[in-house]
Amino acid sequence: MIRTYPLLSLLIWVPFVLFAQESEEYNALQNQLKTGWNTWSTYSMGQHVLLPSGAALNLGIHKSSKNTDGFVNRFFVDKTANGWREPIVKPGYHSYSGDYTSMEVEYRKVKLRIESAAYGNDLYLLITPLELDEEYKSTLLLEGGLLWNRPGQISREEDALTITTPIQKLEFRSSAPLSNHPFFNTLSPFLAIELNGPVGISNATADLGVIQNKVSGKRSDYETYLKQYGKLAEAYAGMAAGLGWNTIYDPVQDRVFSTVDRQWNINRGGYVFFGWDNFFMAHMIGLDAPELAIANAVEALREATADGFVSNLSQGNGRKAWDRSQPPVGGLACWDIYQKHPQKWFLEMVYPRLLRWNEWWLENRLNGDLLSWGSDPAQNPFHDKVYHNLRAAMLETGIDDSPMYLDAQFDPEKNLMEMHDVGLNAMYIADCRVLAKMADVLGQSEDAQRLRERADRLQQQIQALWHKENQLFQNYDLIQKAFSDRISPTSFYTLLTRTASAQQARAMVDKHLLNEEEFWGEWVLPSISKKDPLYPRQRYWKGAIWAPMNFLVYLGMRDYPELEDARKALVAKSVDLFVRNWTEHGFVCENYSPIDGTCTEPQLKSSPWYTWGGLLALMGLMEEGYYD
């Protein structure tokens, strides 16, 4: 449904296309990314794959016991409500390029450190036992594979596992003696290696000392690289590990990108994009890996619907949420990447798609003078029950079950939640302003002027959401014609692009953000005020700390010099929360408890391995002189 809105002038419409034109620079960038050894496959963190051939090595552990044998060959960070599912994986360092990776794996009284080092097409694996069951025998399994139906042959030739492809022949040998026992649960040729001490595996040598030196060299190189971040070295390492371990290759569309958590991909056709999650990933990677950051931003935009909006989700099996989008943070991420790595062709690729998405919000979500979340009566070939209703509109917010929206009403004729939302309008204003900056770079002066006029007008209208008595921007219920008394950190998104005045900013921070009865404390920021009746539930967005909220509040606070002390305190608490969980447990958490700072309590419903937890680390890395 197309609306007219006299208040806000529109940009001149340009016919929508996937991208204005294919970019030779981007094709070259993807070709550069999809080469070499890395953990490209989503199916196991213990699987190393060589692109472009698809040659693969998969690690497994076989454990004998008195009456039963155990075998595992898929490694994930995998927590259930009742505890940890074996094998228990503690991720370690993972460079973006994949030339060094490390992790610890524990399975039935066997604990191993697994490291990899890549030198071109040569791969070195070092498996170091940290604990071994002295009573029963343990065996390391190395299976050969050719992924994605790539041509070639796998064979066991004497002491070598050989993978032959049209472009290379790889012969892998072990430094330790092999077992000739054939009774293992594998489907392809393998090497079985008794675990009595360190094991080295490589296609370049079978000498353990050489393999240890090669792995040690890459480990040392990465540790040296981390030193540039000083006391933030582990913060950076954890953020990069979360992203590196979740970067995969999509053979259907022949592309590399990062995902939220590789386990989410398995039952969704090989991959899944979530609207704002993937842009936050690009934002993090953009710190120092421009090629991968650009790939993530471009591929997230390629997943947009034909209507021009970035969907709530987009899966490899063809499923999308055709009825709803997610928060408009793509422009913020792309502009940040461009500022760090100014390549004009990148803006030329993403700007038309970002502009179309910006238009979509006004065409479909304008509710009077301000925007509201919604859900359209669009196609629904996968028969999702959460469609064109309040629950679907709540999913568009990105903060799925937030108490802020539980009492709102959904108008099926307007396709809108009958609430003017502070966070949405603030993020949209910020989107308009960064798109205007892109338009300036690209010489689109008329676009830039209209985008700034749009932002200015919405910025005037959002003042209607200022609650004078509470000194806070609050959501407004259009049915009850009253402010909602359920508040969250989204009230502080009005700091983005100085949408809040200096006086308003100071009042909000002093009275609410730093108030220990609402948002402040040892661990911050809870996703709903501590005064909210649902805060004690601590389930998902009902109180848990979510990195995107902290990050967006931080971005806004950077525009206010008078908030420097509060900003630095927020950064310090966010970084400490992240580093504590990363260094102690190897966790990059989906959300965190504001009560004890962990992410393992069952009621949180938190994945301990979810990329956007790294935004807490990024805050420290972006804060100039944070640990000086």
N, C-alpha and C positions, 0 to 999 in steps of 0.2 A: 504494500500500500504506500503510495507517494503522497506526502503532505506538502502543503504550502506553509511558509512561516515568514510573515512580513518582518519579524524582528531581525532575522539573521540573513544577510546576503550570502548567496551561494557562489561557489567558484564556477567558472564556465565549464560546462560538461565536456569531457573528452571521452570518446568511446573507449570502453573498458577492454583491455587485452591482458593476457597473462603477464607479459612484460613488454615494454615498448619495442624492444628488439633483443634478440639473444646477444649476449656479451661474449666476445672472444676472450676478454680478460677473465671472465668468470669461468668459462669452460677450461681455460688453462689452469686456473686456480683449483678447480675440482680435480683435474688430471694430476696436479701436484699432490693433492691430499690423498688420493686413493692409490697410493703406492707403498710398498714396504710391509714389514711385519708390524702387526698391532693386534689388539684384542677386538678385531672387527666384528666378530659374530656375537649376536645377542644371547646365544644359548648357553654360554658358560664363561666365567671369568678365567677359567683355566684353559681356554682355547686360544691358540695363537695362529693367525692367518696371514698369509703373504698375498698381497695384491700386486698386480691384477690377476695372477694365476688362480687364486682360490685354494692353493695348497694349504693344508691345515694340520696342526698337531693338537691333540686333545689329551689332557692329563687326567688320570684317574687313580684312585687308591683302592686296592683290594686288601681286605683284612680277614685272615683266617682266625677261627676260634674253635672251641671244643666241638660244637655241633652245627654251627652255622658259619657261612662265609658272608661278608659284607662287601659291597662294591658300590662306589660312587664315582661318577665322571662328569657331573655338572656342579659347578661351584657358583654360589650366589650369597650375598648378604641376606639371609632369609630368617626372619623372626615370625613366630606364630604368637597367638594370644597367650599360650601356655609356656612359652620359652623359645629356645633356639632350635631350629631344625638342622640336623647334621647334613653335610659337613658345616661346621661353624667357620665362617670366613671373616678375617679381619683384613680389610684392604690396606695397602701401603701406598707408596709413591707410584705415580703413573704419569710420565711425561706425556704431553699432548701428542708428540710424534710417535710414541710407543717404543722409543729406543731404549727405555728402561721402565720396568714395572716390578712391583714387589707386593706380596701378600702373604698372610699366614692362614693355614688351613688346618682344622682340627677334626679328626674323624676316628671314633672308637679307640681312644687312648693313643692315637698317632697325631702328632703335631708337626707340621712342616712349614718351613719358609720357602716360598717359591719366587725366584727372581728370573727376569729375562733381560737380555741385552741384544740389541739388533745393530749389526754393522752391514748396511746394505742388505743383500739377500742372505747373509749369514746370521743365523739365530743361535744364541747361547742360552741354555736353560740351566739354572743351578738350583737344585732342591736340597735343602739343608734340614735334616731332622732336628727338631727341638725337643721332642719327646717321642719315645718308641715303647711299645708294649713288649717287655722282655719275655713274656710268656708265650705269645703267639706271633706268627710270622706276618709281616706286612710287605706288600708288593706295590711298586709304582708301575702304572700302566701308561704307555705312550702310544696312542692310536693315530694312525694316519688318516687323512681325509682330503677330499676334493669337494669344496662347497659350491652350492648354487648350480650344480650340473656342469661345472667347468670341465673341459676335456682333460684326460690324463689317466694315469695308472698308479695304483698303490701296490707295493709288494714288500715282502720280507725276504731279503737276500742275505743269507748267512747272518752276520751280526748287525746288519743295517736295515733300517726302515726306509724304504725308497719311495719317493713321490716324483713321478715323471710327468711333466706337462709339455705342451708344444714349445715352450720357451726356456725350459730349464729342467735339470735333473738334480734332485736334492736327496742326499744320503745321510740319514741321521744315525749317529752311533752314541752309545752310552759309555761313560767312563767306568761304570760298575758292571760286575758280571750279570749276565742275563739268565732268566729262568726259562727253561724249555717247556714248562707245564702249559698245555694248550687250553686248559679248562677255565677260561675267563669270559666274562659276559661282554664281549666286544663284537662288532659287526664288520670290522675291517682289520687288515694286518696291523700288528702291534709289536712293541717291545715290552717285555715284562722284566722288571728290575727289582731285585731284592733290596729292601731298605735296611741297610746295616750302617750307613754313614752317608756323607754327602754324595750326591749324584750329579754329574754333569752330562748334558746332552747337547749335541750340536751337529750341524751339517758341515762344519769346517774342521773339527778335530774331536778326538775321543780322550784327549789328555785333560784330566781333572784340573791340574794346575793352570793350564792355559785358559780353560773355561772360567775358573775362579778369577783369574786376572782380567779377563774380558768383562765379566760381570762387574767386578770391583771398579774397573775403569769407568763404566757407564754410571754406576752408583755414585762414584766420586764426582763425575762431571755434573750430575744432577744436584748433588749436595752443594757443590760450588755455586751452581746457578741459584740455588735457594738463598745463599748467603747475602745476595744483594737486597733481600727484603728484611735483613736484620732480625729484630725480635718478632717480626711478622712472618718469618720463614715457614713456620709450621702452619700458620693461617693460610698462606698461599698454597703450601703443599696439599693441605686438606681440600681446599677449593678445587685445585687442579686435578686431584685424584678423583673427586666426585665426578668431574666432567670427563676426564680421560678414560676412566673405566666404563663410562656410559656413552662413549662415542662409537658409533657403529657404521657399517657399510650397508646400503640398501641396493641389492643387486637388480631389483626390478627397474628402478629409475637411475641406477648407476651413479650413486651419490654418497657422500660422506656427511654426516651431521651428528649431533649429540641428542640424547634422549633423557627423560627424567630419571629413569631407573630401568635397566635392561629387562627386568622381569615383567614390566608393564607391556613389553612388546610382544611377548611370546604368543599370547592368545588373541592378538589383534592384527594378525597378518604380517608380522615382522617388525612393525614400528608403530608408534603413536606420537602425534604432536598434541600438546595442549597449548591453547592460545597464548597466554602470557608467560607460561613457564619457559617456552623456547626462546622468547626474546630476552628473558632474564639470563638464560644460559649464554646467549650471544654477548650480553653486556659483560658478564664475568670473563669470558674468553678473550674479549676485546682488549683486556689489560695488556696482553703481550703476545697473543697468537692471532694476528689479524686475518690470516687466511681462513682458519677454522671459524672465527667469529663471523666473518662475512658469509661463509657457507651456511651457518646456522640461521642468520637473519634472512638470507635469500630463500632458503628452503622453507622456512616458516611461512614466508609470504607466498611462495608457490602453492602452499596448501590451502590458500583462500578459496572460498566458494565462488561460483560464477556470478553471484550477486555482489561480490567485492569485499566481503568481510572475512576476517580471520576467525575461523570457527573455534568454538569451545574445545573441540577435539577433532582429530583427523587421523584415521587409522589405515594401515596397509591393506586391510581387507575391504576397503572402499567406504567404510562407515565415516560419516561426518555428523556433526550437529548442525543441520541446515537451518535450524530455527533460531540459533543464538550465537553470539560472539563471546569474547572475553575482554577484560580491561584493555584499553588502548594505550599500551606502553611500548609498542613497536617503534614509534618515532623516537622516543627517548633513547632506546638501545642503539638504533641505527645512527643517530646523530652523535652519540658518544663514541661509537666505533670510528666514524668519519673524523671526528676531532683528533683522535689518537693516531689514526692512519688515513690521512686525507687523500683518498683516491676518488676522483670525480665520477669515474665510471660506476662506482658502487652506488652513489646517490642517483645517478641516471637510471640504474636498475630498480632501486627500491622506491624511489619517490612516487612514481605513478600509482603503484599498488598501495602505498601508505595514504596517498591522497584520496584514492577511491574509498578506502576503509574509513577515512575521516568523514567523507561525504555520507557514507552509509549510516553513520550514527544520527545525522540530522534527518535523513530521509525516513528512518525507522524508529528512532528512540526519542525524538523531541516530544515532550509532554507539556504543552504550554510554553513557558519561557525557559525551561531547563530540561535536561535529559533524565530519563528513567530507564532502569533495566527492563528487559522484555524477552519475549519468545514469540516467534512468528508461526503461523499455520503453514509451514513449509512441508516439502516432501519428507517422508519418514519411512524409507524402504526397509529399515532394520526394525521397525515396529517398536521403537523406544516408548516406554510408558511415560517417561518424563519428557513431555512435549507440550508446548503451547499451554502452560499452566504456571502457577506460582513457583513450583519446584524448579522448573526449567529456567525461569527468569532468575532464580537464586543461583543457579549454576553459571549463568552469564556473569555474575558478579566476580567469579573466581574465588570467593570466600563462601563456599557452597552452603553450609548449614549455619551461617552466622545468625545469632538471635535477633540481629537488627531487622531481619526481613520476615520473621515468623508471623507477625501480626499484620503484615501488609496484605493488600488485596490485589488480585490480578484481574485486569479488564480484558476479556477475550476479544472484544470488538476492537479495542485500541492496540491489543497485543502488548500491553505495558503493565508493569507493576506500578500501582498508584502511589508512588513515593518519589520525591525529588531527592536524589542521592548525592551527598556531599562528595564522596570519593570519585564517583563517575564523572561528575562535572569538573572537578579539579584536574583529574587526569586528562580529560578531553581538552581543557584549556591549555595544559602543558603540551599536548600533542599538536594543537594548532600552532603554538609558538615555535616548536622545533621544526615543524614542516615549513613555516614561513622562512626560517633560516636556511633550510635546504633550497627553497625556491629562490632565495637571494643568490646562493652559490650557482644555481642552474640558470640564472638570468630570467626567471619567471616572475617578473616584478608585479604583474597584476594578481597572480596567485598569492604572492607574499602579502600584498596589501589587503586582500580580502580575508586571508587567514588571520592577520593581525586584527582586523576589524571584528571578525567573529570572536576571537579570544577576548577582546576588550568588552564586547557587549555581554558575553556570558559571564565575564568577571564582574560586571556590574550586577547582573541578575543573581549571581550566587550570594550576594550580600543579603538577599532575602532569607538565606539559611543561617544567618548569624543570630544566635539566641543571646540577646543582650544581658538577660539576667544571669545566665550560666557562663557567659563570656566564652562561647564555643560555637563553632559551626556544627549544626545537627541536621539529620535527615528530617524531611517534612512529609507527613502523611496527608495525601491529598483528599482522602475520604473523611478522615477525622478533622481535617483542617487544623492540625496541631503538630508541633515538633514531636518527633519520636524521642523518648527518654532513654533509648538503648544506644549507647555510644561505643565507638571503637577507635583504633588509631586512624581510620579513614578520615576522621574529622581534621587531622593534621595534614592531610594531603593538600589542603588549601595553602600550605606553605610553598608548594610547587609554583615556580615562576612568580612568586610574590603575590599570589592571589589574595592572601590575607595581608592586611596592612601591618606595619611594624607594631602598632599598638595591639592589634588583635593577636598577632603572633606571640608577643610577650605574655599577654593575658592567658592564652590557651596553654602555653608551656608551663607557666608558673602555677596556674590554678588546677590544671588537669594532668598534663604529661608528667610533671614531677611530683604529683600527688600520690603518695604511697597507698591511699585508699582507692585509687582508680587505676593508674598505669605504671607507677614507678615501684621499684623494689630491687632485690638482689638480682633477679632475672627479669628482663624486660624485652619487648612490650607485650603484655597479654592481648589477645585478639578481641576481647570484649572487656569492658570495665569490670573491675573487681566487685563493684556494687551491683552488677547485673545478677538477677536470681539464678541464671544458668551458669554463671562463672564456676561454681563448685564442681560442675560436671566434668570440666577439663577434657571434653571430647572434641577433637578436631578444632573447629573455629569457635568453639564455646569456651574460650579462655586460653588455649595453647598459644605459645609464641611462634609466629610465622615470619621467616626471614624477609619475604617481600614487603610486609608491612613496615618492619624496621627500616628497610632499605629506602622505600619511598618517602618515609618521614625524614630520613637522613638527607636525601636529595633535596627536599624542600628546605630543611634547616640551613643548608649551605648558602642559601640566598640571604640570610639574615645574620650580619656580623654580631648583632646584639644577643644572638642565641649561641654564641661560640661555646660557652662553658657547658650548656645543656647538650649541645651537639657532641662535644668530645666525650661527655659522660655516656651518652647513648652508644657511641662508637666503642668505647672501652668495654662496656657491659656486653655488647653484641659479640665483639671479637673474643672476649674471655669465654662466653658461653659456647661459641663454636670450637675454639681450640681445646677446651676442656673435654668435650665429647670426642673430638678427633684424636687427640693424643692418647687418651685413656682407652678408647674402644675402637678407634678407626671408623667412627660414625660421622656421616654428613646427613643430618636429620631433616626429615620433612617438616617437623615441628617439634617444639621443645616445651617442657613443663615450666611455667613461671613459679612453681612451688619448690622444685628441687633441681631444676636445670638439666634434667635428663630427658631422654626421648624413648624410654623403654617401658613406661607404665602402660598397661593394656588399654586403659580408657582413653589415652591420647589418640589412639589409632594412627600412630606415626610410623612411617617407614624410616629405618635407621640409615638408609642409603638412597638419598633423593637429592638431585643436583642443586636445587635452588637454596638448600641450606647454606651453600657457600657464599650467598649474598652477605651474610654476617661477616665473613672474612673480607669480602670486597670493600665493605665500608671502611675497615681499617686501612686497606691498601690504597684507597682513594683519599684518605684523610692526610693531608700534607703534614709531615712532622709528627705523626701520631706517637711514635715511640722514640723520638729524638731525645 
